[in-house]
Amino acid sequence: MGSEEFDRAWDRQESELAQGVMGRFVAPQYRGRCLSNVSTSLARAVATNSPESWDERMIPLDPTTDPLAGRRAEGTVILLLVDGLGWRAFRRAVEAPRAGRLLPWAERARPITSVFPSTTTCALTSLSTGLAPAQHGIVGHRMYLPRWGVMADMLRMSPSALPGRDLLFTPEFNVTELSGVPTLFQRGLSAAVVSREAFAGSGFTRLLYAGAEYVPYATASGLSHVLGDLLNRPNPPPAVFVYWDELDTSHHIHGPEASLFELELERIQGLLRAVVRRINPERAKGTQLWITGDHGQVSLRPEANVALEQHPDILHDLTGPAGGDRRAAFLTTRPGRAPNVAMHLRELLPGESVVKTMEAARSEGLFGPGPPHPELSERTGDLLALPASPGGISYESPGRVVRHRLLAGAHGGLEREELWIPLVAGRLSDLAGAE
């Protein structure tokens, strides 16, 4: 395919994704073109137990999107999740004149959507359970936990107002109660997870990967090394989930710059080539590689950010700190004060921002189909605020020392740059650009 053919195919696919449009915002496609559908299709392709024994709420990819079209996989399937890999930035990168090595990625790519909120905690839980956020209940980076009466940072598994990790873990705290649904690995999917050594044993890792073999790496070269070792086993796992986080970190710090994105894709492909060089050529050809993301990013500007602690007229009408994310804020208001909070936010946020009742957001299916998690309403609050980029909403608890600058890039909302992600699928040997 030439670049014009790519453009025509991708324009058509993007138009199919642009549903549920609210101005500049679009909706997740939970019914077959979503991240949660990717892991469901993968599990059905490699699991030894019958698909009929799986949760009926787990929806596979649409047949036109499924890389295997519903067939069984003949070898190992690697699912590489690149944190921050957005579709729009991906499309620009693979169409760039210097992107020759990435041509196999372009030939095997199509856009799908992440979940809402388009943030790592929600997306990775959907990936590991095959369910939408409404169903598994992990609905934000910050989330109110009514059973414990605390606003928690879900990555750190600690109260948002306190530094440190896993501070929620007491004899009364059970991480499995957060979602109340099993992982794919607990349902019978035999898999290894390759992720950072720093995340091993953390509360969030335990939530995501219960039932899977955890294989840690500490450096980029270490990732290639341990992945090669996995594939060199006499009987490698049917599925390998790989997590790479550095693209997201770079864009948070520097903003979603095209040069950084292109550099990271080249780097990832180089790591994959190192894997291919370490394993049997026939195994490299017989191993499927699926590459996707959990979200993209948009740029932020400090002057477009609403710091709630600087607006006592808003804080007075809230019953607690904001949940959700900088790009998708969840607000719980005092009785009868939601319209007042909504009015103030609309005055402060950039044009085209959306502030709506959370009841409407849930009924519109932004968090996915039901039946919902029993605490969904309490975890999401009364109001949803979606700032138009480059806007955001932040909140710092009183007395907390802020040691970081405002992020230059962010995600969590429903703009195309955040919600649309690529799904690239092919043989490992081909996508690695092996010579």
Secondary structure, 3 states (H helix, E strand, C coil): CCHHHHHHHHHHHHHHHCCCCECCECCCCCCCCEHHHHHHHHHHHHCCCCHHHCCCCCCCCCCCCCCCCCCCCCCCEEEEEECCCCHHHHHHHHHCCCCHHHHHHHHCEEEEECCCCCCHHHHHHHHHHCCCHHHHCCCCCEEEECCCCEEEECCCCEECCCCCCCCCCCCCCCCHHHHCCCCCCCCCCCEEEEEEHHHCCCHHHHHHHCCCEEEEECCHHHHHHHHHHHHHCCCCCCEEEEEECHHHHHHHHHCCCHHHHHHHHHHHHHHHHHHHHHCCHHHHHHCEEEEEECCCCEECCHHHEEEHHHCHHHHCCECCCCEEECCEEEECECCCCHHHHHHHHHHHCCCCCEEEEHHHHHHCCCCCCCCCCCCHHHHHCCEEEECCCCCEEECCCCCCCCCCCCCCEECCCCEHHHHEEEEEEEEHHHHCCCC
